[in-house]
Amino acid sequence: RPAVPARPAHPRPDLPRVVHGPRHPEHGRPAARHDRSKGARRQERDEDKSDPDPVEHTWAGILYASLGEVDQFDEAVDLGAGTGAFAQRLSNAGWAVEAVDRVPSRFGAKVRFHEFDLNTAPWPLAPEPYALVTALEVIEHIRDPIGFLTNIGELLDEDGLAVITTPNMDSLASRVRFLMSGRLRQMDEEGDPTHISPIFIDLLELRYLPAAKLSLQQRIVYPPI
């Protein structure tokens, strides 16, 4: 699964960034308070990352480590949060986290929760307050990927980072599957029936992100083949 950081192309000197990558595991820890100083948050983040944790050896650990690029440990929102595992992890690292999902019954993180469907508009979130927006394994479920990315850009502050993950449609396995069967891996009858928008890296970088006024900063592929 690929991971891609990108920066919005708003008419500002410093523009928010984006990352796109793979599936997050169902992994979380106990909740943390949000009324700490940034220095205390940074210290707790460093302590948290030094703990032995098998998730550090997965793609989620790679993405988690990459968040060190963002100076401020400030507001974050996790879109399509599912059970809340990743939102909880961000909270433990010191972020003031909000989460969005359309199914509240499965959400278990101790962070602020918004119930709404990301396929609807407008989103009931205030624009530009977030230093970090995450959308892990969400964009392939969205009817309008460019509109989705545009909404993400509007949520980011001027130095913000977005992390977007999705199945890797450019992988060797995906290419072989299409060559042999004419069908897209994870988008056929054997895949999740809610997968409706395959994301290809060339279209993402050359068409989708510019249309959403975002720019690609980094791509992470996991596994790296």
C-alpha positions as CSV (number, residue, x, y, z in Angstrom):
1,R,0.0,0.0,0.0
2,P,1.4,3.4,-0.9
3,A,1.8,6.5,1.3
4,V,2.1,9.9,-0.1
5,P,2.7,13.3,1.6
6,A,1.5,16.3,-0.3
7,R,1.3,20.1,0.2
8,P,-1.8,22.2,-0.8
9,A,-1.2,24.8,-3.5
10,H,-3.1,27.7,-1.9
11,P,-1.8,31.2,-2.8
12,R,0.2,31.4,0.5
13,P,3.9,31.3,1.2
14,D,3.7,28.1,3.2
15,L,1.2,25.4,2.2
16,P,-0.1,22.3,4.0
17,R,1.3,18.9,3.2
18,V,-0.2,15.5,2.5
19,V,0.8,11.8,2.9
20,H,-0.8,8.8,1.2
21,G,-0.3,5.1,2.2
22,P,-1.6,1.7,3.5
23,R,-4.1,0.1,6.0
24,H,-3.9,0.8,9.7
25,P,-4.0,-2.1,12.2
26,E,-6.6,-2.2,15.0
27,H,-4.1,-1.0,17.6
28,G,-4.6,1.5,20.3
29,R,-3.6,2.6,23.8
30,P,-5.3,4.3,26.8
31,A,-6.5,7.9,26.3
32,A,-4.3,10.9,27.2
33,R,-5.3,14.4,28.3
34,H,-5.2,17.3,25.8
35,D,-4.5,20.1,28.3
36,R,-0.7,19.7,28.3
37,S,1.9,22.2,27.1
38,K,3.5,21.6,23.7
39,G,6.8,20.8,25.4
40,A,5.1,18.2,27.6
41,R,3.3,16.7,24.6
42,R,6.7,16.5,22.7
43,Q,8.3,14.8,25.7
44,E,5.4,12.3,26.0
45,R,5.5,11.7,22.2
46,D,9.3,10.8,22.5
47,E,8.7,8.5,25.4
48,D,5.8,6.8,23.7
49,K,7.9,6.2,20.5
50,S,10.7,4.7,22.6
51,D,8.4,2.0,24.1
52,P,8.7,-1.5,22.6
53,D,5.7,-1.8,20.3
54,P,5.2,-4.3,17.5
55,V,3.3,-1.6,15.5
56,E,6.6,0.2,15.0
57,H,7.7,-2.6,12.6
58,T,4.6,-2.1,10.4
59,W,3.7,0.6,7.9
60,A,1.7,2.3,10.7
61,G,4.9,2.7,12.6
62,I,6.6,4.2,9.5
63,L,3.8,6.8,9.2
64,Y,3.8,7.5,12.9
65,A,7.5,8.2,12.8
66,S,7.1,10.5,9.8
67,L,4.8,12.8,11.8
68,G,7.9,14.2,13.5
69,E,8.1,16.5,10.4
70,V,5.3,18.6,12.0
71,D,6.7,21.0,14.6
72,Q,3.5,21.7,16.5
73,F,1.7,19.0,18.5
74,D,-1.7,20.6,18.0
75,E,-5.1,19.9,16.5
76,A,-5.6,16.8,14.4
77,V,-8.6,15.1,12.8
78,D,-8.8,11.4,11.8
79,L,-11.3,10.9,8.9
80,G,-13.0,7.6,8.6
81,A,-11.7,6.7,12.0
82,G,-13.3,3.2,12.3
83,T,-12.7,1.9,15.8
84,G,-10.6,4.9,16.7
85,A,-7.3,2.9,17.0
86,F,-5.2,5.4,15.1
87,A,-7.0,8.4,16.6
88,Q,-6.1,7.0,20.0
89,R,-2.5,6.6,19.1
90,L,-2.3,10.2,18.0
91,S,-3.9,11.3,21.2
92,N,-1.4,9.3,23.2
93,A,1.4,11.1,21.3
94,G,0.1,14.5,22.5
95,W,-2.2,15.6,19.6
96,A,-5.6,17.2,20.4
97,V,-7.5,14.7,18.3
98,E,-11.0,14.7,16.8
99,A,-12.4,11.8,14.8
100,V,-15.0,11.4,12.1
101,D,-16.9,8.2,11.1
102,R,-20.4,7.4,10.0
103,V,-20.8,4.4,12.4
104,P,-20.5,5.6,16.1
105,S,-21.2,2.1,17.5
106,R,-17.8,0.7,16.6
107,F,-15.8,3.8,17.8
108,G,-13.9,3.3,21.1
109,A,-11.3,6.0,21.4
110,K,-11.5,8.6,24.1
111,V,-11.4,11.6,21.8
112,R,-14.0,14.0,20.4
113,F,-16.2,12.2,17.8
114,H,-18.2,13.6,14.9
115,E,-20.8,11.3,13.3
116,F,-21.2,12.0,9.6
117,D,-20.7,10.4,6.1
118,L,-17.7,11.7,4.3
119,N,-19.6,11.2,1.0
120,T,-21.9,14.0,2.0
121,A,-21.3,17.7,1.8
122,P,-20.7,20.1,3.4
123,W,-18.6,18.6,6.2
124,P,-19.5,20.0,9.7
125,L,-15.9,20.8,10.6
126,A,-14.4,24.3,10.8
127,P,-11.9,25.2,8.1
128,E,-8.2,25.5,8.6
129,P,-7.8,24.7,12.3
130,Y,-5.9,21.4,11.9
131,A,-2.1,20.8,11.8
132,L,-2.7,17.2,10.8
133,V,-5.5,15.4,8.9
134,T,-5.4,11.6,8.5
135,A,-7.5,9.4,6.2
136,L,-6.4,5.8,6.4
137,E,-8.0,3.5,3.9
138,V,-10.8,5.9,3.2
139,I,-10.4,7.6,-0.2
140,E,-11.1,4.4,-2.2
141,H,-14.6,4.4,-0.5
142,I,-15.3,8.0,-1.7
143,R,-17.5,8.8,-4.7
144,D,-15.7,12.1,-5.5
145,P,-11.9,11.7,-4.6
146,I,-11.0,15.3,-5.9
147,G,-13.8,16.8,-3.8
148,F,-12.6,14.7,-0.8
149,L,-9.0,16.0,-1.2
150,T,-10.3,19.6,-1.7
151,N,-12.1,19.3,1.6
152,I,-9.0,18.0,3.3
153,G,-7.0,21.0,2.0
154,E,-9.6,23.4,3.4
155,L,-9.2,21.8,6.9
156,L,-5.4,22.1,7.0
157,D,-3.6,25.1,8.5
158,E,-0.8,26.8,6.5
159,D,1.9,24.4,7.8
160,G,-0.4,21.4,8.0
161,L,0.2,17.8,6.9
162,A,-2.3,15.3,5.6
163,V,-1.7,11.5,5.6
164,I,-3.8,9.6,3.1
165,T,-3.5,5.8,2.6
166,T,-5.1,3.5,0.0
167,P,-4.6,0.1,-1.6
168,N,-1.7,0.2,-4.0
169,M,-3.2,-0.1,-7.5
170,D,0.3,0.3,-9.0
171,S,1.9,-2.7,-7.3
172,L,3.2,-5.7,-9.1
173,A,0.4,-7.9,-7.8
174,S,-2.2,-5.4,-9.0
175,R,-0.6,-5.2,-12.5
176,V,-0.3,-9.0,-12.8
177,R,-3.9,-9.4,-11.7
178,F,-5.1,-6.9,-14.3
179,L,-2.9,-8.4,-17.1
180,M,-4.2,-11.9,-16.4
181,S,-7.9,-11.1,-15.7
182,G,-8.6,-7.6,-16.9
183,R,-9.8,-6.8,-13.3
184,L,-8.5,-4.5,-10.7
185,R,-7.2,-6.1,-7.5
186,Q,-9.4,-5.3,-4.4
187,M,-11.9,-3.6,-6.7
188,D,-13.5,-6.8,-8.1
189,E,-16.1,-9.2,-6.7
190,E,-13.4,-10.6,-4.3
191,G,-12.7,-7.2,-2.8
192,D,-14.7,-4.9,-0.5
193,P,-17.9,-4.0,-2.3
194,T,-17.6,-0.4,-0.9
195,H,-14.3,0.1,-2.8
196,I,-15.4,2.3,-5.6
197,S,-12.5,4.7,-6.4
198,P,-9.2,3.1,-7.3
199,I,-6.3,5.5,-6.8
200,F,-3.4,5.4,-9.3
201,I,-0.3,7.3,-8.3
202,D,0.1,9.1,-11.7
203,L,-3.5,10.4,-11.7
204,L,-3.2,11.3,-8.0
205,E,0.0,13.3,-8.5
206,L,-0.8,14.8,-12.0
207,R,-4.6,15.4,-11.8
208,Y,-6.2,14.9,-8.4
209,L,-3.8,16.8,-6.1
210,P,-3.4,19.8,-8.3
211,A,-7.2,20.0,-8.8
212,A,-7.5,20.0,-5.0
213,K,-4.7,22.6,-4.6
214,L,-2.4,20.1,-2.9
215,S,1.1,19.0,-3.8
216,L,2.8,15.6,-3.2
217,Q,5.6,15.7,-0.6
218,Q,6.4,12.0,-0.2
219,R,5.3,8.6,-1.2
220,I,5.8,5.6,1.1
221,V,5.0,2.1,-0.3
222,Y,4.4,-0.7,2.1
223,P,5.4,-3.5,1.5
224,P,8.1,-1.9,-0.6
225,I,7.4,-3.9,-3.8
